[in-house]
Amino acid sequence: MQDLMEGWHDIPAPNAPALHPVTVDIPRTALLVLDLQKTNCNAERRPRCVHTLPGIQKLIAAARSKNMRVVYSLTAKATPADILEEVTPLATDHIVKSSVDKFYNTDLEDYLTQAAIDTVILTGTAAEGAVLHTAAGAAMRGVNIVAPVDGLSSSSLYAEQYTIWHLANSPGTKKRTTLTRIDLISL
């Protein structure tokens, strides 16, 4: 077993995947805002998350100006009052509550299906948690994923890098994911 473990820590990081411009089909797309809560998106716990908020705010405003559906998620123990004020949901926004896969034990799949949504724009924190697992859940349901790399965060840059690489290369997500930046998304 020792021989299998040797050298794993010396593997160089792969090249960054390409980012692409995206033009969104508004009626068939929903913006997902995952787990942006006071307890996990703050300067002490996840400062990288705080830096994503202005871009996510702009994306939410643009989506709302075009009447795009905006869906929020909460961690298992959170309440809507825990969502950051900067990205407060409207009364008409849908909210789901789950662990890392926001499809698990929620009505997210039914909500998207009833609205004829075939594409989601994923933003949020815990890139290696909520973003990665919700993206995998979406792909397994035939939903396309737009992942703005500047709209996801974690407590470490490595977790963000891994998540982006995984979305672009995993057999479950690579055919359904478009990596982009917020400023490359046309609504």
C-alpha positions in Angstrom: 0.0 0.0 0.0 2.9 2.3 0.7 4.0 2.2 -2.9 0.6 3.4 -4.1 0.7 6.4 -1.9 4.2 7.6 -2.9 4.3 10.7 -5.0 0.6 11.6 -4.8 1.5 14.9 -3.1 3.9 15.8 -5.9 1.3 15.8 -8.7 1.2 19.2 -10.4 -2.2 20.9 -10.8 -3.7 20.6 -14.3 -4.2 23.6 -16.5 -7.2 25.7 -15.7 -10.3 24.8 -17.8 -11.4 27.3 -20.4 -14.2 29.8 -19.5 -16.9 30.5 -22.1 -19.4 33.2 -22.7 -23.0 32.1 -22.1 -26.3 33.5 -23.5 -29.1 32.4 -21.2 -32.5 31.3 -22.4 -34.4 33.2 -19.7 -37.7 31.1 -19.5 -35.7 27.8 -19.3 -33.1 28.9 -16.8 -33.1 29.4 -13.0 -30.4 31.0 -10.9 -29.5 29.0 -7.8 -28.1 30.8 -4.8 -26.7 28.1 -2.6 -26.2 28.5 1.2 -25.2 32.1 1.4 -25.8 32.4 5.1 -24.5 34.6 7.9 -22.9 31.7 9.6 -20.8 30.4 6.7 -20.3 33.4 4.5 -18.4 35.9 6.6 -14.9 37.3 7.0 -14.0 34.9 9.8 -15.2 31.6 8.4 -15.1 32.0 4.7 -13.7 35.4 3.5 -13.5 34.2 -0.1 -17.3 33.9 0.0 -17.6 37.6 1.1 -15.7 38.6 -2.1 -18.2 36.8 -4.3 -21.2 38.7 -3.0 -21.0 41.8 -5.2 -21.0 39.7 -8.4 -23.7 37.4 -7.1 -25.8 40.5 -6.2 -25.5 41.8 -9.8 -26.4 38.5 -11.2 -29.5 38.3 -9.0 -30.5 41.8 -9.9 -30.1 41.0 -13.6 -32.0 37.8 -13.3 -34.9 39.5 -11.5 -35.0 42.3 -14.1 -35.6 39.6 -16.7 -38.1 37.7 -14.6 -35.8 34.7 -14.3 -36.6 32.3 -11.5 -34.3 32.6 -8.5 -34.0 29.7 -6.1 -32.2 29.8 -2.7 -31.0 26.9 -0.6 -30.3 26.6 3.1 -28.1 24.2 5.0 -30.1 21.6 7.0 -30.3 23.6 10.2 -30.7 27.1 8.8 -33.8 29.2 8.4 -34.6 31.9 5.7 -33.6 34.5 8.3 -30.0 33.2 8.1 -29.6 34.2 4.5 -27.3 37.2 4.1 -29.0 40.5 3.7 -27.0 41.3 0.6 -28.8 38.5 -1.2 -32.1 38.4 0.5 -34.7 36.4 -1.3 -38.0 37.9 -2.4 -41.3 36.4 -1.2 -41.7 34.9 -4.7 -38.3 33.1 -4.7 -38.3 29.4 -4.0 -36.3 28.1 -1.1 -35.1 24.6 -0.5 -33.4 23.1 2.6 -31.0 20.2 2.5 -27.5 19.0 3.1 -25.0 19.2 0.2 -27.2 18.0 -2.7 -30.1 20.5 -2.8 -32.2 17.9 -4.8 -32.0 15.4 -1.9 -35.3 15.4 0.1 -36.5 18.6 -1.4 -39.0 19.7 -4.1 -36.2 21.2 -6.3 -36.6 18.7 -9.1 -40.4 19.1 -9.2 -40.1 22.9 -9.1 -37.6 23.0 -12.0 -39.6 20.4 -14.0 -43.0 22.2 -13.5 -41.3 25.5 -14.6 -39.8 23.7 -17.7 -36.3 24.7 -16.5 -33.5 22.8 -18.3 -30.5 25.0 -17.2 -29.4 26.3 -13.8 -26.8 28.9 -13.0 -25.0 27.8 -9.9 -23.7 30.3 -7.4 -22.9 29.9 -3.7 -20.6 28.7 -1.1 -19.1 25.4 0.0 -18.0 24.8 -3.6 -16.9 21.3 -2.7 -20.3 20.7 -1.0 -23.4 22.4 -2.1 -22.1 23.6 -5.5 -20.5 20.3 -6.5 -23.2 18.0 -5.3 -26.1 20.1 -6.5 -24.4 20.3 -9.9 -24.0 16.5 -10.0 -27.7 16.2 -9.0 -28.7 18.5 -11.8 -26.6 16.7 -14.4 -28.0 13.3 -13.3 -31.5 14.8 -13.9 -30.6 16.1 -17.4 -30.3 19.7 -16.3 -27.5 21.8 -17.9 -25.2 23.8 -15.6 -23.7 27.2 -16.0 -21.0 27.6 -13.4 -19.5 31.1 -13.0 -16.2 30.4 -11.2 -16.3 33.9 -9.6 -19.7 33.1 -8.1 -18.6 30.1 -6.0 -16.5 30.0 -3.0 -15.1 27.8 -0.2 -12.8 28.2 2.8 -9.8 27.3 0.6 -8.8 28.1 -2.9 -7.9 24.4 -3.5 -11.5 23.4 -2.8 -12.7 25.9 -5.4 -10.0 24.7 -7.9 -10.9 21.1 -7.3 -14.6 21.8 -7.8 -14.1 23.7 -11.0 -11.9 20.9 -12.3 -14.4 18.2 -11.3 -17.3 20.0 -13.0 -15.3 20.2 -16.2 -13.9 16.7 -16.1 -16.2 14.3 -14.2 -18.1 11.8 -16.3 -21.3 12.9 -14.5 -21.0 16.7 -15.1 -18.6 17.4 -18.0 -21.1 17.1 -20.8 -23.6 19.3 -19.0 -21.4 22.1 -17.5 -20.3 25.4 -19.0 -17.7 27.1 -17.0 -17.8 30.9 -17.2 -17.5 34.2 -15.2 -20.4 36.3 -14.1 -19.5 39.1 -16.6 -19.6 36.5 -19.4 -23.2 35.6 -18.8 -25.7 37.4 -21.0 -29.3 37.5 -19.7 
